[in-house]
Amino acid sequence: MRRGSSHLRQLPFLRYDDDLGMPREHPRARGQQTCAQPVHVLPAEGGQGPRRRQRTPAADARRRTKSVRRVVQEVGCQVFRLPSCRQPGDRATRQPMKVVFAILSGLLFAFAFPNVAIGWLIFIAFVPLFIALARAKSWREAFALGWISQTIAWLLMVPWVVRVMSHYGGLPYITGVLIFVGMCIILGFYGGAFGVLVFRIAPGDEFHRWLLAPLAWAAIEYARTYLLTGFPWNLIAAAIVDYTPLAQFDRVAGPYALAVLMLLPSATICWIIMARPRGMRLVAVVAPVTILCFVWWSTGIVASKLIPRPRVGPTYTAALLQPNISQEMRWDSASLSAIFQRMMDMTDTAIRSGASVIIWPESTVPLSYSSTDFFRHAIESVSRQAAVDIILGSVAEDAAAPNRMWNAAFLVSAGTTVGHYDKIRLVPFGEYVPLRRMLFFARKLVRAVGDFEFGKKDTPLIGLLRYGPAICYEIVFPQIPRTQVVHGADVLVTITNDAWYDGTSAPRQHLNQARLRAIETDRYLLRAATTGISAFVDPTGRVIEELPMNRQGLIYAHFQPRHSTTLYVRFGDWFAWIACAIVAVSVLRHERRDTH
């Protein structure tokens, strides 16, 4: 504070900012009498009375700096509503701004995924939500803000659910919309739980709150993987799968640890805005975060260059068939012969091109492989004559229980059906109805697709290679391919039918999540889809070749089996458990302190 101006602090109509030493609100704006700014005087030479202090370049520089700081503070007050600059009437506008910030965060989150797919937005997507949560007055308000943010995100990310239920499921369009909105509202509860955790973690300590907030998100995503049968669709790690160097950390501790790194920039930005650190305190936080991000990027570059290098061993060629058969064609009994002939012709083409492994998509031929003799004998005959492995998706039935069926992947090797893998993770309301008695209205939807039983074994299929299968939706679960590799899988195989989602963002979202499984397990991924997107993915998550939607064709994938293991394969979700433990301890400490 300058000399000669301390008496102004005693005036009741001036409120000073402790950092700037300047009045926050000029009295003239409130119709009060202004007082002159203090003038600093020095005695004149020779005792001739006072003279004004001479302006110096240093004083001018300080004055300009203070002016810039006042402008920055005013912008902060108007945009971010910082606690240090509350003004009369703020209460009426504060609540709508928090809701707006929560909605903005949901928009940024959704835009990081296909179809918009601006992946880098995920690094700042949580900043508006964190600012809103920092101003929340109760855990209920924090829950509401988190719930709003994630509900908006889900409404924008998965609108294709309506098309599946109404167009293919036979439900009225309005019913499909209502079910879709209800689903998004329920998924939004995870965002609400995240808001409560952030509110409860280290209250009053902005540094530790934003340090632990990314761990809270990792815990929430881990819970979403398992609770209520699990729905790990669009874990945020999938948003950066196109940034190959950054995605390589996924092989260390899985998608949950990668999520923590992805939220660190948002948490750091929010801490800077809310805590307004200065000097060494600012450097002490920003510098380590910057170094961590640099190490994250640079080690990822090295890993992405070294991992795909050829190794000693035989090279195999797999043919991925994409027949481009629509759902309407599959359901038309008159098209059965044409579908079967198309698949056999494509198989013959693959054999003549030198493929030793041929992969059909999920349930391409609308017949049960296990109970249709001519279908099974035809495939076994081709495998025997050409000495190839054929993996195909079909329905498995049990003669002892004719009313039970499984969505399965069969392996035919050396002319014999050597085994099949039954799908473990079924699609809720697509392949089975949870809570059947309560949700009786959804039975019509399931009848359109099939009411399947859950598989129980997650071991590889063994032929020329040890194949780790995953059918359609279950590739989004990190634990299934990991378990396959633990049991010895050399290569990952995923078969799917994404014809349900033609013209939507679902096939691209689905593929991006499958690419993460290749990174986590250090395995090549072979993906065959009925109408697309079929793809050959290397162990770094890069798409070596793909076929776009609605195009018939084959992909020839040349690869060497891999036998290495990653830290994630070896130790599993260890980081997620640590994150859950740290968050739980932090919340319990807060609750105990409040109790006492």
C-alpha positions, 0 to 999 in steps of 0.5 A, spaced: 500 500 500 502 506 498 504 511 503 498 517 504 493 512 502 492 508 508 486 513 511 482 511 505 481 504 508 477 506 513 472 509 509 466 504 509 464 505 502 470 503 499 472 495 499 479 493 497 482 487 494 488 485 498 492 483 493 491 489 488 491 494 493 485 498 489 478 499 490 473 493 487 468 498 486 468 505 485 463 509 489 461 514 484 458 507 481 453 507 487 452 515 487 456 516 493 461 522 493 468 520 491 474 522 494 480 525 491 486 520 489 492 521 494 498 525 491 504 523 494 509 529 495 516 530 497 519 537 500 522 541 494 529 543 494 531 549 498 525 549 502 520 552 497 514 548 499 512 541 497 513 538 490 510 532 486 514 526 486 517 525 479 514 520 475 519 514 473 519 509 468 519 504 473 513 507 476 510 507 469 511 500 468 508 498 475 502 502 474 501 499 467 502 492 470 496 494 476 492 496 470 493 489 466 492 485 473 485 489 474 483 487 467 484 480 468 481 480 475 475 483 472 474 478 466 475 473 472 470 476 476 465 476 470 466 469 467 468 465 472 465 468 478 471 467 483 470 467 490 474 474 492 470 478 487 463 477 489 458 483 488 451 484 491 446 481 486 451 475 485 446 470 488 441 471 483 446 469 477 451 464 480 446 458 480 444 459 473 452 460 471 453 453 475 448 449 470 451 452 464 458 450 466 455 443 467 452 443 460 458 446 457 462 440 460 458 435 458 458 438 451 465 438 450 466 431 453 461 428 448 464 432 442 471 428 444 468 422 441 465 420 434 462 423 430 465 429 432 471 426 434 475 432 437 479 428 441 484 433 445 477 436 447 477 431 453 483 434 456 479 441 458 472 438 458 472 437 465 474 445 467 467 448 467 464 442 471 470 443 476 469 450 476 461 449 478 463 444 483 468 448 486 462 453 488 457 448 490 454 449 497 452 442 498 453 435 496 446 435 493 448 441 489 454 437 487 450 431 485 446 435 480 451 438 477 455 432 475 448 429 473 447 434 468 453 434 465 454 427 464 446 426 462 447 431 456 454 427 454 450 421 454 444 424 450 449 426 445 454 420 444 449 414 444 442 417 440 443 411 435 439 407 441 433 410 439 434 407 432 435 400 434 429 400 438 424 403 434 427 400 427 429 393 429 426 392 435 419 394 433 417 399 439 414 405 437 418 411 436 416 415 442 417 409 446 424 408 444 425 415 445 423 415 452 427 408 454 433 412 451 432 418 455 431 414 461 437 410 460 441 417 459 438 419 466 441 413 469 448 413 466 448 420 468 448 418 476 455 416 475 456 423 473 452 425 480 456 420 484 463 423 481 460 430 483 459 428 490 466 425 491 469 431 488 465 435 493 467 431 499 474 430 498 479 435 501 474 440 502 477 447 503 483 445 501 483 446 493 490 443 492 488 436 494 481 437 492 484 437 484 489 433 485 484 427 487 479 429 483 482 425 477 482 419 481 475 420 483 473 419 476 477 413 475 474 410 481 467 412 477 469 409 471 471 402 474 464 402 478 461 403 471 464 397 468 461 392 473 455 395 476 448 393 474 451 388 469 456 393 467 456 398 461 464 401 460 462 404 453 466 410 451 471 410 457 474 416 456 481 413 454 478 411 447 477 419 446 485 419 445 486 412 441 488 416 435 493 420 439 498 413 439 503 416 443 499 418 449 495 412 448 501 407 450 500 408 457 494 404 457 498 398 457 501 400 463 495 400 468 489 400 463 484 405 461 483 407 468 490 410 470 490 413 463 483 417 465 487 420 471 493 423 466 487 425 461 484 429 467 490 432 470 490 438 465 483 440 467 484 439 474 491 443 474 487 449 470 481 449 475 486 450 481 490 455 477 483 459 476 480 458 483 486 458 488 490 463 484 497 461 486 503 466 485 510 465 485 513 459 487 507 455 489 504 456 481 511 453 479 511 448 484 505 445 481 505 447 473 512 445 472 511 437 475 505 437 471 508 439 465 514 435 465 509 429 467 505 430 460 512 431 456 514 424 459 508 421 458 508 423 450 516 422 449 515 415 452 509 413 448 513 415 442 518 411 443 514 405 445 509 406 439 516 406 434 519 399 438 513 395 439 510 393 432 517 391 430 517 384 427 520 378 431 523 371 430 517 366 428 512 364 422 508 370 419 500 368 418 495 371 413 488 372 416 482 374 411 477 378 415 470 377 411 466 383 410 460 381 406 455 387 407 449 384 409 444 388 412 439 386 417 433 386 412 437 381 408 438 377 414 431 376 416 428 375 409 428 367 408 428 368 401 435 371 401 438 365 405 441 361 399 444 368 397 447 369 403 450 363 404 453 363 397 456 370 398 460 367 404 462 361 401 465 365 395 468 370 399 472 364 403 474 361 396 477 367 394 481 368 401 484 361 400 486 362 393 489 368 396 493 364 401 490 366 407 491 361 413 486 364 417 479 366 415 474 370 420 467 370 418 463 376 422 458 375 428 452 371 425 452 372 418 448 366 416 442 366 420 442 359 421 444 355 428 451 352 426 451 347 431 444 344 429 444 345 422 448 339 419 449 342 411 452 348 414 457 345 419 459 340 414 460 345 408 465 349 413 468 343 415 469 340 408 473 347 406 477 347 412 479 340 411 481 341 404 485 347 404 488 346 411 485 353 414 482 355 420 475 358 420 472 362 425 465 364 425 459 367 429 453 363 429 448 360 434 449 355 439 444 350 441 444 344 447 440 338 444 438 337 452 435 344 453 432 346 446 429 352 449 436 355 451 441 358 446 448 362 446 451 367 441 457 363 440 464 363 436 466 357 433 473 354 431 473 349 425 481 347 424 483 341 420 476 339 418 473 339 425 469 343 429 474 344 435 471 348 440 466 354 441 466 360 445 460 363 448 459 370 449 459 372 456 457 379 456 450 380 453 447 386 451 442 389 456 435 389 452 438 387 446 440 379 448 437 379 454 432 382 459 434 384 466 429 384 471 424 381 466 418 381 471 418 389 472 421 390 465 415 386 461 415 391 455 422 390 453 420 383 451 418 385 444 425 388 443 429 382 445 424 377 441 427 381 435 434 379 436 434 373 441 434 371 448 441 368 449 444 365 455 450 367 458 457 364 457 461 361 462 468 360 460 473 365 457 479 361 455 482 361 448 480 357 442 486 353 439 487 351 432 493 353 428 494 359 433 491 361 440 485 365 439 482 370 444 475 371 441 470 377 443 463 377 440 461 384 439 459 388 445 464 385 450 470 387 446 469 394 450 470 390 457 478 391 458 478 384 463 475 379 457 481 380 452 486 381 458 483 374 461 484 371 454 491 373 454 493 371 461 490 364 458 495 364 452 492 367 447 497 369 441 492 374 437 485 377 439 479 376 434 473 380 435 467 379 430 461 383 430 454 385 427 454 393 427 449 393 421 444 395 427 447 402 427 448 404 420 449 411 419 451 413 426 457 414 430 456 407 434 461 403 429 466 408 430 466 408 437 466 401 437 472 400 433 476 405 437 474 401 444 477 395 441 483 398 439 484 400 446 484 392 447 490 391 442 494 396 446 493 393 453 494 386 451 500 387 446 496 383 441 494 384 434 487 385 433 483 382 427 476 385 427 470 382 422 464 386 421 458 384 417 457 391 414 463 394 417 468 397 420 472 391 419 479 392 421 486 390 422 489 393 428 497 393 431 499 392 438 500 400 438 492 401 437 494 403 430 489 401 424 493 398 419 487 397 414 480 398 415 474 397 410 468 402 411 461 401 412 457 398 407 462 396 402 463 388 401 470 386 401 476 382 404 482 385 409 488 381 408 492 381 415 499 379 415 502 378 422 506 374 427 503 371 433 506 375 440 507 372 446 509 378 451 505 380 457 504 388 459 504 390 466 496 391 465 495 383 463 500 381 469 497 385 474 490 387 472 486 393 474 491 394 480 491 402 479 483 402 479 483 399 486 488 404 489 484 409 486 478 407 489 482 406 496 485 413 496 478 416 494 474 412 500 479 414 505 479 421 503 472 421 503 471 418 510 477 422 513 472 428 511 466 425 514 470 423 521 472 430 521 465 433 520 462 428 526 467 430 531 
